[in-house]
Amino acid sequence: MKRINLKSIIIPSLTVFILASCGNKDGNQQAAQTQAAPFPVSQLESKTVTGSQEYPTNIEGIVNSDVRAKVSGYIQKVYVDEGQKVQKGQILFKLETQSLSQDAGAAKARINVAQVEVDKLIPLVEKNIISPVQLETAKANLAQAKANYSSISANIDYATVKSPVNGYVGAINFREGSLVSPNDETPLTTVSDIQKVYAFFNLNESDYLNFLQNTKGKNLDEKINNFPEVSLLLANGNVYPEKGKIQTSTGQINRNTGTVSFRAVFNNPNQLLTNGNSGRIQIPVVYENAIVVPQAATLDQQGHIVLFKVGENNTITSALITIKGRVDNLYVVESGVKAGDKIVVSGIGKLRNDMPITPQSVPFDSIIKPISPLFKN
């Protein structure tokens, strides 16, 4: 009987099995590598959204009255403090009046002398002893003496400096002992009425033309009246609780700045705002039937905004879009995509042109919701 060599049978069989197993493993790995990765995709829709444009602003009270000395003298007493609320006619400063009082005494004496002279001449004129011209001259001297006295008395009254308006006292620039005069460039203080405040801001020529063309009204006054209320963003980043209304505009472009000045008014019931405050005026801008995309679905490549559209066979291609506005976390698109286009909405940093993906549809409304801040002031 012929012997069978088991090694010659088993070893080649094992070799074939091992090679077949390795071949299947490599094939599975290649299949896994070529399988398209999943990415969330949404179909663009037209939406009406409201954003805002911001402009730097300076705040002033509706009345700002500089308080100045009407006569020269040393400040004898300051009756108010900075930030104090005062009424019209309330005493703010008292100037030294000693020299004025002395002048007033001398002027009073001159009146008495002039009066005596008139009284002496009257009977002489009646008896035709002297000419009436002498009496008229004496009367003129009396009138001049009285006018001089009245002028000095008025200066004494001016030494008591009163508030010209209701409001709040600003910085007090001179204290007791300071010599002040009507010629001083710096006022004693400023009293401001800040129950309402003005916010002054400027629009560039382009924005001003948009305002004229897109606001209802036959003329500038009507357009201002029809313009929606504006908001005020304070220096600390908070939005002022009161809405403002644009009141007026110069309607002329400043040749030096290329801008047009506007003035809005805000109620200020709690005196949160005062002279010198700064902030930013927020003017609402409505984008009707606009294409919007989340900023998170875009890339900024050297100043160009790019997103990825899903094409045939679920292959993605990059698209350059033009932006005409921003609203919260959204871009308002001017060109580059249209309603109905499908875009990748997240994970776009991993994408490349002509790359196949497995789309995972997400509702459009869910991706355009405002993002709540992680931290609040």
Backbone torsions as a table, in degrees:
resi	resn	phi	psi	omega
1	MET	NA	142.3	-178.3
2	LYS	-87.7	131.1	178.5
3	ARG	-77.2	141.5	176.4
4	ILE	-100.1	129.6	179.5
5	ASN	-86.1	104.2	-177.9
6	LEU	-62.9	-35.7	-179.1
7	LYS	-60.9	-37.2	-177.6
8	SER	-69.7	-18.7	178.9
9	ILE	-93.8	-46.2	-172.0
10	ILE	-69.8	-45.9	-173.5
11	ILE	-63.6	-47.8	177.3
12	PRO	-62.5	-33.7	179.8
13	SER	-66.2	-42.7	178.4
14	LEU	-62.8	-38.2	-179.8
15	THR	-63.2	-43.6	178.7
16	VAL	-63.3	-41.3	-179.5
17	PHE	-63.7	-43.5	-178.9
18	ILE	-65.3	-43.3	179.6
19	LEU	-63.7	-39.6	178.6
20	ALA	-65.3	-39.4	179.1
21	SER	-64.3	-43.4	179.6
22	CYS	-63.8	-39.8	179.3
23	GLY	-62.9	-41.7	178.4
24	ASN	-64.7	-38.7	-179.3
25	LYS	-65.2	-44.8	178.8
26	ASP	-63.7	-38.0	179.5
27	GLY	-65.8	-39.9	178.3
28	ASN	-65.5	-39.1	179.2
29	GLN	-64.3	-42.0	178.9
30	GLN	-64.7	-38.8	177.9
31	ALA	-64.2	-39.8	179.7
32	ALA	-66.1	-35.6	-178.0
33	GLN	-70.4	-32.8	-177.3
34	THR	-86.7	-6.6	179.8
35	GLN	-69.9	131.1	-176.5
36	ALA	-68.1	135.0	-179.9
37	ALA	-76.1	147.6	179.8
38	PRO	-80.5	140.5	175.4
39	PHE	-140.9	142.4	177.1
40	PRO	-69.8	134.4	-176.0
41	VAL	-130.9	142.6	177.0
42	SER	-137.7	151.5	179.6
43	GLN	-95.8	127.5	-175.9
44	LEU	-68.7	143.0	177.8
45	GLU	-131.7	157.4	174.5
46	SER	-79.6	135.5	-179.6
47	LYS	-137.2	152.5	171.0
48	THR	-101.9	118.0	-176.6
49	VAL	-129.2	154.5	-179.9
50	THR	-117.3	120.7	176.0
51	GLY	-114.3	-158.5	179.4
52	SER	-153.2	152.7	171.4
53	GLN	-112.7	140.5	-174.5
54	GLU	-113.1	142.9	179.9
55	TYR	-138.3	134.9	177.1
56	PRO	-59.2	144.5	-178.7
57	THR	-140.2	154.3	172.7
58	ASN	-118.3	140.7	-174.6
59	ILE	-105.1	136.2	173.8
60	GLU	-140.3	151.0	172.7
61	GLY	-65.8	155.2	-178.0
62	ILE	-67.5	-23.1	174.0
63	VAL	-130.1	124.5	175.3
64	ASN	-127.8	105.1	-174.8
65	SER	-110.4	114.8	175.0
66	ASP	-70.7	132.3	177.9
67	VAL	-100.4	119.8	-176.7
68	ARG	-127.4	155.5	175.3
69	ALA	-74.8	136.3	176.8
70	LYS	-94.4	-13.5	176.6
71	VAL	-135.4	159.2	177.3
72	SER	-81.5	146.1	177.9
73	GLY	166.5	169.9	177.2
74	TYR	-88.5	140.1	177.3
75	ILE	-71.2	121.8	-179.2
76	GLN	-89.8	-37.7	-179.0
77	LYS	-156.0	142.4	172.8
78	VAL	-108.3	122.3	-172.1
79	TYR	-95.7	-8.5	-175.7
80	VAL	-130.6	170.7	177.9
81	ASP	-123.6	163.3	-179.7
82	GLU	-62.5	137.0	-179.7
83	GLY	84.5	-3.2	-177.7
84	GLN	-76.3	141.4	176.2
85	LYS	-81.9	132.3	-178.0
86	VAL	-132.5	160.8	178.1
87	GLN	-106.7	156.6	177.5
88	LYS	-59.5	130.7	-179.5
89	GLY	91.7	-7.3	179.3
90	GLN	-71.4	139.7	-178.0
91	ILE	-71.6	129.3	179.3
92	LEU	-107.9	-44.7	-177.2
93	PHE	-137.0	154.0	174.1
94	LYS	-127.9	122.5	178.2
95	LEU	-95.0	154.4	178.5
96	GLU	-65.6	132.7	-174.2
97	THR	-124.2	16.3	-175.8
98	GLN	-61.0	-47.8	-178.8
99	SER	-66.6	-36.4	177.8
100	LEU	-65.7	-37.6	178.8
101	SER	-64.8	-38.6	176.8
102	GLN	-64.5	-42.2	177.7
103	ASP	-62.9	-37.5	179.5
104	ALA	-64.9	-38.4	178.2
105	GLY	-63.6	-43.4	179.0
106	ALA	-64.7	-40.1	179.9
107	ALA	-66.5	-36.4	177.6
108	LYS	-65.2	-39.0	178.7
109	ALA	-64.2	-38.9	179.6
110	ARG	-66.4	-32.2	175.7
111	ILE	-64.0	-45.0	-178.9
112	ASN	-61.8	-42.4	179.5
113	VAL	-63.2	-44.0	-179.2
114	ALA	-65.8	-36.4	179.7
115	GLN	-67.0	-40.7	178.2
116	VAL	-61.0	-42.2	-179.5
117	GLU	-62.4	-42.1	178.9
118	VAL	-64.6	-45.9	-178.4
119	ASP	-61.5	-33.6	-179.3
120	LYS	-72.4	-34.7	-174.9
121	LEU	-82.4	-24.4	-176.3
122	ILE	-57.3	-53.1	-179.1
123	PRO	-64.8	-29.6	179.1
124	LEU	-68.2	-36.9	176.9
125	VAL	-68.9	-39.8	-178.9
126	GLU	-62.3	-31.3	-179.8
127	LYS	-93.0	7.5	179.5
128	ASN	60.0	30.0	179.0
129	ILE	-82.0	-37.4	178.7
130	ILE	-125.0	166.9	179.8
131	SER	-75.4	143.7	175.9
132	PRO	-59.9	-21.3	-179.8
133	VAL	-61.5	-38.0	179.9
134	GLN	-63.2	-38.2	178.6
135	LEU	-66.8	-43.3	180.0
136	GLU	-62.7	-36.5	177.3
137	THR	-64.8	-41.1	178.8
138	ALA	-65.1	-41.5	178.1
139	LYS	-63.0	-38.1	177.8
140	ALA	-63.5	-40.8	177.6
141	ASN	-64.0	-35.7	178.1
142	LEU	-66.4	-44.2	180.0
143	ALA	-63.0	-39.4	179.4
144	GLN	-66.6	-39.1	178.5
145	ALA	-63.4	-41.6	178.3
146	LYS	-65.0	-40.2	179.2
147	ALA	-63.8	-39.3	178.8
148	ASN	-64.4	-40.5	179.1
149	TYR	-66.5	-41.1	179.4
150	SER	-63.2	-38.4	178.9
151	SER	-64.1	-43.2	179.3
152	ILE	-66.6	-40.7	178.8
153	SER	-62.0	-39.7	178.5
154	ALA	-63.6	-39.4	178.2
155	ASN	-64.8	-35.4	175.7
156	ILE	-63.8	-42.1	177.1
157	ASP	-63.8	-38.9	179.9
158	TYR	-65.0	-21.9	178.2
159	ALA	-66.3	-18.9	172.3
160	THR	-95.6	104.6	-173.5
161	VAL	-89.6	123.1	-176.0
162	LYS	-114.6	160.2	179.3
163	SER	-72.9	131.3	-179.4
164	PRO	-79.7	-17.6	-176.2
165	VAL	-145.5	166.1	167.7
166	ASN	-74.3	140.0	178.7
167	GLY	164.7	-156.2	-177.3
168	TYR	-120.8	138.8	-178.3
169	VAL	-75.3	132.3	176.0
170	GLY	-89.2	-150.4	179.4
171	ALA	-64.2	134.6	176.1
172	ILE	-94.4	111.1	-170.1
173	ASN	-88.2	-14.5	179.2
174	PHE	-134.6	141.1	-179.2
175	ARG	-117.7	-177.6	-178.9
176	GLU	-53.6	135.1	177.8
177	GLY	94.1	-10.5	179.7
178	SER	-77.1	139.9	175.8
179	LEU	-89.2	124.3	-178.6
180	VAL	-126.5	160.4	179.3
181	SER	-152.4	166.8	179.0
182	PRO	-64.8	-16.5	-177.1
183	ASN	-90.1	-0.2	179.8
184	ASP	-64.5	133.8	177.3
185	GLU	-71.0	-34.6	-178.3
186	THR	-90.3	128.7	178.1
187	PRO	-72.3	161.7	175.8
188	LEU	-60.3	-43.4	175.7
189	THR	-166.4	-179.0	175.5
190	THR	-129.8	130.6	176.2
191	VAL	-104.9	125.8	-173.8
192	SER	-121.2	136.2	171.4
193	ASP	-91.9	109.7	-176.8
194	ILE	-116.3	23.7	171.3
195	GLN	-60.9	-33.2	168.9
196	LYS	-129.5	152.9	-180.0
197	VAL	-130.2	153.7	175.4
198	TYR	-99.1	141.0	173.0
199	ALA	-117.8	116.1	-177.9
200	PHE	-100.1	132.3	178.7
201	PHE	-150.1	167.1	-175.8
202	ASN	-125.6	142.0	172.0
203	LEU	-107.7	138.0	174.3
204	ASN	-72.3	171.3	-173.1
205	GLU	-60.3	-41.5	-179.0
206	SER	-63.3	-47.7	-180.0
207	ASP	-65.9	-34.2	178.7
208	TYR	-66.0	-41.4	177.4
209	LEU	-64.6	-38.3	176.1
210	ASN	-62.1	-40.3	178.2
211	PHE	-60.5	-45.8	-178.7
212	LEU	-66.9	-38.8	-174.2
213	GLN	-81.2	-26.5	-173.1
214	ASN	-105.9	-2.0	-179.3
215	THR	-105.0	136.3	-178.8
216	LYS	-68.7	145.2	178.6
217	GLY	138.2	150.0	-178.6
218	LYS	-85.3	-22.9	-179.9
219	ASN	-144.1	179.5	-174.6
220	LEU	-61.4	-41.8	-179.1
221	ASP	-61.4	-43.8	179.9
222	GLU	-66.2	-39.0	179.3
223	LYS	-64.2	-40.3	177.9
224	ILE	-64.6	-42.1	179.1
225	ASN	-65.1	-32.7	-178.5
226	ASN	-85.4	-8.3	-175.7
227	PHE	-73.4	140.4	-177.7
228	PRO	-67.0	165.4	178.0
229	GLU	-64.6	152.8	-178.5
230	VAL	-114.6	160.8	178.9
231	SER	-111.5	162.8	179.8
232	LEU	-124.0	119.0	175.5
233	LEU	-93.4	118.3	-175.5
234	LEU	-76.4	169.6	-176.3
235	ALA	-64.3	-24.9	179.3
236	ASN	-87.6	5.3	177.7
237	GLY	92.4	-7.2	179.1
238	ASN	-86.0	151.2	177.5
239	VAL	-87.6	127.2	178.7
240	TYR	-62.5	134.4	-172.1
241	PRO	-66.7	-23.3	-178.7
242	GLU	-92.2	138.8	173.6
243	LYS	-82.0	152.6	179.9
244	GLY	-114.9	164.4	179.8
245	LYS	-128.6	129.5	175.3
246	ILE	-68.4	127.7	-176.5
247	GLN	-100.5	-41.5	-172.3
248	THR	-157.4	165.3	176.7
249	SER	-146.8	149.9	175.7
250	THR	-67.6	-30.3	-179.9
251	GLY	70.8	9.5	-179.7
252	GLN	-129.2	140.5	-179.3
253	ILE	-83.1	124.9	176.8
254	ASN	-70.4	122.3	-175.7
255	ARG	-65.5	-28.1	-177.7
256	ASN	-79.0	-35.9	-175.6
257	THR	-107.8	-18.1	-177.1
258	GLY	70.5	25.3	-177.2
259	THR	-126.7	164.5	176.1
260	VAL	-117.6	132.3	-175.8
261	SER	-85.2	140.1	175.2
262	PHE	-128.4	157.5	176.7
263	ARG	-134.6	125.2	175.2
264	ALA	-112.0	156.2	179.4
265	VAL	-122.1	139.6	179.3
266	PHE	-127.4	138.5	168.5
267	ASN	-67.6	146.9	-176.4
268	ASN	-137.3	60.7	-171.4
269	PRO	-63.1	-29.8	-177.4
270	ASN	-102.6	10.9	-179.8
271	GLN	53.9	34.5	175.6
272	LEU	-67.8	-32.2	-179.5
273	LEU	-101.7	149.4	178.1
274	THR	-150.8	177.9	179.7
275	ASN	-57.2	134.5	175.4
276	GLY	93.5	-10.2	176.2
277	ASN	-60.8	150.1	175.0
278	SER	-123.0	168.5	179.6
279	GLY	175.3	-158.4	179.1
280	ARG	-137.5	128.0	174.4
281	ILE	-78.2	131.4	176.9
282	GLN	-109.1	114.5	180.0
283	ILE	-101.8	123.8	-178.1
284	PRO	-66.4	141.2	177.0
285	VAL	-129.5	121.8	-179.2
286	VAL	-99.2	125.0	175.0
287	TYR	-107.2	106.9	-176.7
288	GLU	-90.5	135.4	177.6
289	ASN	49.0	48.8	-176.8
290	ALA	-99.3	154.7	172.3
291	ILE	-88.6	123.8	179.3
292	VAL	-122.1	146.3	176.1
293	VAL	-134.0	146.4	176.4
294	PRO	-65.7	140.4	177.6
295	GLN	-61.7	-29.3	179.8
296	ALA	-67.8	-15.4	180.0
297	ALA	-92.8	10.9	-176.7
298	THR	-127.1	162.9	173.3
299	LEU	-122.8	143.8	174.6
300	ASP	-101.2	108.9	-179.2
301	GLN	-113.4	98.8	179.6
302	GLN	52.6	46.7	177.2
303	GLY	86.7	-3.8	177.5
304	HIS	-104.9	135.9	-179.0
305	ILE	-94.0	124.7	-175.5
306	VAL	-125.4	142.6	170.3
307	LEU	-134.6	177.4	-176.8
308	PHE	-120.7	123.0	177.0
309	LYS	-96.7	149.5	178.3
310	VAL	-96.5	122.7	-178.2
311	GLY	-108.8	-152.2	-179.3
312	GLU	-64.6	148.5	179.5
313	ASN	56.8	26.1	177.5
314	ASN	57.4	35.3	175.4
315	THR	-97.5	135.8	-175.6
316	ILE	-96.8	148.6	175.0
317	THR	-134.8	146.0	179.5
318	SER	-79.5	148.1	179.0
319	ALA	-136.2	131.7	177.3
320	LEU	-88.0	126.2	-178.3
321	ILE	-115.3	150.8	176.2
322	THR	-104.1	134.3	-174.3
323	ILE	-105.5	136.1	175.3
324	LYS	-116.3	-0.2	177.5
325	GLY	-179.8	167.1	176.7
326	ARG	-130.1	137.3	177.2
327	VAL	-134.6	111.2	-177.0
328	ASP	53.7	-119.0	-178.2
329	ASN	-97.3	19.2	-175.2
330	LEU	-115.8	149.4	166.0
331	TYR	-98.1	136.1	170.5
332	VAL	-93.9	119.0	-169.7
333	VAL	-92.0	134.1	175.4
334	GLU	-93.4	-40.0	179.3
335	SER	-157.3	162.5	176.9
336	GLY	117.1	-30.9	175.4
337	VAL	-142.8	165.4	-179.5
338	LYS	-140.6	168.6	177.2
339	ALA	-59.1	137.2	-178.8
340	GLY	99.7	-23.1	176.3
341	ASP	-65.0	144.5	175.7
342	LYS	-103.5	133.3	-179.4
343	ILE	-128.4	154.9	172.6
344	VAL	-79.7	130.7	-170.6
345	VAL	-104.8	-9.3	175.7
346	SER	-158.7	162.6	-178.3
347	GLY	72.4	21.2	-172.0
348	ILE	-72.0	-13.9	177.7
349	GLY	-67.0	-16.0	-179.1
350	LYS	-95.0	-2.8	-172.3
351	LEU	-90.5	153.0	173.8
352	ARG	-137.3	155.5	178.5
353	ASN	-56.0	142.4	177.1
354	ASP	63.2	21.0	178.2
355	MET	-87.7	130.2	176.5
356	PRO	-78.2	144.0	177.3
357	ILE	-134.5	168.2	171.4
358	THR	-105.6	102.9	-176.3
359	PRO	-65.6	137.9	172.7
360	GLN	-121.6	105.2	-173.1
361	SER	-67.8	136.3	173.9
362	VAL	-129.7	146.3	-179.3
363	PRO	-62.2	140.1	-178.2
364	PHE	-63.0	-41.6	-178.2
365	ASP	-61.7	-28.8	-177.6
366	SER	-72.9	-23.5	-176.4
367	ILE	-94.1	-8.2	-178.6
368	ILE	-108.1	9.5	177.2
369	LYS	-70.2	142.8	177.3
370	PRO	-58.9	144.5	179.0
371	ILE	-91.2	124.3	178.9
372	SER	-71.7	138.3	179.4
373	PRO	-67.8	145.4	179.4
374	LEU	-71.9	-31.9	-178.0
375	PHE	-126.5	139.2	178.4
376	LYS	-117.7	146.6	178.1
377	ASN	-69.0	NA	NA
